[in-house]
Amino acid sequence: MGYVDALVFFIDILGSQDRNDFDELFQINETFHGELEKNQSYDKPHTAYERVIYTFSDCAYIIYNFKEGIEEGRKDLRKLFDIALRNTEYLIMQFLKKGFLCRGGIAYDKVYYEKERSLFFGPAVNRAHYFEDKISVVPRIIMDDYIATNVLALNQEWLDNASSQEEKQLIQESNGNIVKQDEDKEYYLHYLNSFELGVNYSEYEQLSEDLYILIQREIQNQKLKIANNSAQKDAYEKIIKKYEWLKRYLDESQPIHDVMGILFPFV
């Protein structure tokens, strides 16, 4: 018994203070559990890592760690980071399709957790929550530099080791950039990575249209609230900034081309 080093995600659905509808809250929790169960159904005995998810209200902690007893030679930390980020991209997309915006934090550090009950704590849990609560601000999932630099290095290594320009192009078109750096120099999960690559092109077009409509509607709603209640102007302007960031992110993530692919979790 004691701490282990593991990767911890904290995911929060924005707008929780206004969410009391049972069906909506049930759908959120069902999505978290359903997507994890779907991913785990693909797990094979030789899989080196495990995933554990804890949900409460409209938040969740997801822990990625190597399975107990896995040989040291099979513990590739960079690949664990990369797979976990790509799996979480898929999860976030399921929320976006349902109109839920996410914010979160990702940390690699010490954590204690039990799979049989909802007991988990430690520096990684605290830091993941800190990133979401204090750093993310807008609908982005911030990660610590250690995770980001390792994933970026791994993806660059794959490109450098390509035997030809054609292979390098194929790798780039398949992997894209799962990590992005924002204007404030913070690294975040590029949860529109696959759509930017052209995967599920027609589906992205519909999602993009829906999100632009949502952004415009919510910005107008907040401006109306400011006009009717100037005392809460600062709070409403913070919400407007979240949607303005999302619009910029969408603008920057327009599909490069249609590859006629389908986005699946990386198991």
C-alpha positions in Angstrom: 0.0 0.0 0.0 1.2 3.5 -0.9 1.6 6.0 -3.7 2.4 5.0 -7.3 3.3 7.2 -10.2 0.4 7.5 -12.5 -1.3 9.8 -15.1 -4.4 11.5 -13.7 -7.1 13.4 -15.7 -9.7 15.7 -14.1 -12.6 16.5 -16.5 -15.3 18.9 -15.6 -18.4 19.8 -17.7 -18.8 23.5 -17.9 -22.0 25.2 -16.6 -22.5 22.7 -13.7 -24.0 25.4 -11.5 -27.0 25.7 -13.8 -27.4 22.0 -14.3 -30.1 20.3 -12.2 -32.0 18.2 -14.8 -31.8 14.5 -13.9 -31.8 13.2 -17.5 -28.9 15.6 -18.4 -26.8 14.6 -15.4 -27.5 10.9 -16.0 -26.4 11.3 -19.7 -23.1 12.9 -18.6 -22.3 10.1 -16.1 -23.5 7.4 -18.5 -21.2 8.8 -21.2 -18.2 8.7 -18.9 -18.9 5.1 -17.8 -20.1 4.0 -21.2 -17.0 5.2 -23.1 -14.6 3.7 -20.5 -16.4 0.4 -20.6 -16.3 0.5 -24.5 -12.6 1.1 -24.4 -12.0 -1.6 -21.8 -13.9 -4.1 -24.0 -11.1 -3.8 -26.5 -8.4 -4.6 -23.9 -6.4 -7.7 -24.4 -4.5 -9.7 -21.8 -1.2 -8.3 -23.2 -2.3 -4.7 -22.7 0.3 -3.0 -20.5 -1.9 -0.4 -18.9 -5.1 0.0 -17.0 -7.7 2.7 -16.8 -9.8 3.5 -13.7 -12.6 6.1 -13.7 -14.3 7.9 -10.8 -17.3 10.1 -11.4 -19.2 12.5 -9.2 -21.9 14.9 -10.3 -20.7 16.1 -13.7 -16.9 15.7 -13.0 -14.6 12.7 -13.4 -11.1 11.6 -12.5 -9.5 9.1 -14.9 -6.3 7.3 -13.9 -3.9 5.6 -16.3 -1.3 3.3 -15.0 0.7 0.3 -15.9 -0.9 -3.0 -14.8 0.6 -4.6 -11.7 3.2 -7.2 -12.6 4.1 -5.7 -16.0 7.7 -6.2 -16.8 9.8 -3.0 -16.6 10.9 -3.4 -20.2 7.3 -3.0 -21.4 6.6 0.2 -19.4 6.9 2.9 -22.1 5.8 6.1 -20.3 5.7 8.2 -23.4 3.5 5.7 -25.2 1.2 5.6 -22.2 0.9 9.4 -22.2 0.2 9.4 -26.0 -2.5 6.7 -25.8 -4.2 8.2 -22.8 -4.4 11.6 -24.6 -5.8 10.1 -27.7 -8.4 8.1 -25.8 -9.4 11.2 -23.9 -9.8 13.1 -27.2 -12.3 10.5 -28.2 -14.1 10.9 -24.9 -14.3 14.7 -25.1 -15.7 14.4 -28.6 -18.6 12.3 -27.3 -19.5 15.2 -25.0 -19.2 17.9 -27.7 -21.6 15.9 -29.8 -24.1 16.1 -26.9 -23.5 19.9 -26.5 -21.4 19.6 -23.4 -18.2 21.7 -23.2 -15.3 20.4 -21.1 -12.5 21.8 -19.1 -9.8 19.9 -17.3 -6.3 19.2 -16.1 -3.8 16.4 -16.6 -0.9 15.6 -14.2 1.7 12.8 -13.8 2.7 12.4 -10.2 2.1 10.3 -7.1 -1.4 8.9 -6.5 -3.0 6.3 -4.3 -6.2 4.7 -5.8 -8.3 1.6 -5.3 -10.2 0.1 -8.2 -12.9 -1.6 -6.0 -14.1 1.6 -4.4 -14.0 5.3 -4.9 -10.9 6.0 -2.9 -8.1 8.0 -4.5 -5.9 10.9 -3.5 -2.4 12.3 -3.9 -0.3 15.0 -5.5 -1.4 14.0 -9.1 -5.1 14.3 -8.1 -4.5 17.7 -6.6 -2.4 19.0 -9.5 -4.9 17.8 -12.1 -7.7 19.7 -10.2 -5.5 22.7 -9.9 -4.9 22.9 -13.7 -8.6 22.7 -14.3 -9.6 25.2 -11.6 -6.9 27.8 -11.9 -5.2 27.5 -15.2 -7.6 26.1 -17.9 -10.1 29.0 -17.5 -11.6 28.3 -21.0 -12.8 24.9 -22.6 -9.4 23.4 -22.7 -7.7 20.5 -20.9 -4.3 21.7 -19.6 -1.4 19.3 -19.0 1.9 19.7 -17.2 5.0 20.4 -19.3 6.4 17.0 -18.5 3.6 15.2 -20.2 3.5 17.5 -23.2 7.2 17.5 -23.9 7.4 13.7 -23.7 4.5 13.2 -26.1 5.9 15.8 -28.5 9.3 14.1 -28.4 7.7 10.7 -29.0 5.8 11.9 -32.1 8.9 13.7 -33.4 10.9 10.5 -33.0 8.4 8.6 -35.0 8.8 11.2 -37.8 12.6 11.2 -37.6 12.7 7.4 -37.8 10.5 7.2 -40.9 12.3 5.4 -43.7 10.9 7.7 -46.4 9.2 11.0 -47.0 6.0 9.0 -47.9 6.1 7.2 -44.5 6.7 10.5 -42.7 3.7 12.0 -44.4 1.6 9.0 -43.5 2.6 9.2 -39.9 1.8 12.9 -39.8 -1.5 12.5 -41.5 -2.4 9.6 -39.1 -1.2 11.2 -35.8 -1.5 14.9 -36.3 -0.7 16.9 -33.1 -2.5 15.7 -30.0 -0.7 18.3 -28.0 -1.0 22.1 -28.7 0.5 25.1 -27.0 -1.8 28.1 -26.4 -1.0 31.8 -26.5 -0.3 31.8 -22.8 2.3 29.0 -23.4 0.2 26.4 -21.6 0.0 23.0 -23.2 -3.4 21.5 -23.8 -5.1 18.4 -25.2 -6.0 19.0 -28.9 -9.4 17.3 -28.7 -10.2 18.4 -32.3 -7.0 16.7 -33.6 -8.7 13.9 -35.5 -11.3 16.2 -37.1 -8.5 18.6 -38.1 -6.9 15.6 -39.9 -10.2 15.1 -41.8 -11.4 12.0 -39.9 -15.2 11.9 -39.8 -15.3 14.9 -42.2 -19.1 15.0 -42.6 -19.7 14.5 -38.9 -17.3 17.3 -38.2 -19.1 19.7 -40.5 -22.3 19.1 -38.6 -20.6 19.4 -35.2 -18.8 22.5 -36.3 -22.1 24.1 -37.4 -23.8 23.2 -34.1 -20.9 24.6 -32.1 -20.8 27.9 -34.0 -24.6 28.2 -33.4 -24.1 27.4 -29.7 -21.2 30.0 -29.4 -23.2 32.7 -31.1 -26.3 32.0 -29.0 -24.4 31.9 -25.6 -22.4 35.1 -26.4 -25.7 36.9 -27.2 -27.3 35.5 -24.0 -24.4 36.8 -21.9 -24.5 40.2 -23.5 -28.2 40.4 -22.8 -27.6 39.5 -19.2 -25.0 42.3 -18.9 -27.5 44.7 -20.3 -30.1 43.6 -17.7 -27.7 43.2 -14.8 -24.6 45.3 -15.0 -23.6 44.4 -11.5 -22.6 40.9 -12.7 -20.8 42.2 -15.8 -17.4 40.6 -14.8 -18.9 37.2 -14.4 -20.8 37.3 -17.7 -17.7 38.6 -19.5 -15.7 35.6 -18.3 -18.3 33.3 -19.8 -18.1 35.3 -23.1 -14.3 34.8 -23.1 -14.8 31.0 -22.9 -16.9 30.9 -26.0 -14.7 33.3 -27.8 -11.7 31.0 -27.1 -13.8 28.0 -28.4 -14.6 29.9 -31.6 -10.9 30.7 -32.2 -10.0 27.0 -31.5 -12.6 25.9 -34.0 -11.4 28.3 -36.6 -7.8 27.0 -36.1 -8.9 23.4 -36.4 -10.7 23.3 -39.7 -10.2 20.0 -41.5 -7.1 19.8 -43.7 -8.8 17.2 -46.0 -11.3 14.4 -45.9 -9.6 11.1 -45.2 -12.9 9.2 -45.0 -11.9 7.7 -41.7 -13.7 7.1 -38.4 -12.5 8.2 -35.0 -12.1 5.3 -32.6 -10.4 5.2 -29.2 -6.8 4.2 -29.1 -6.8 1.0 -27.1 
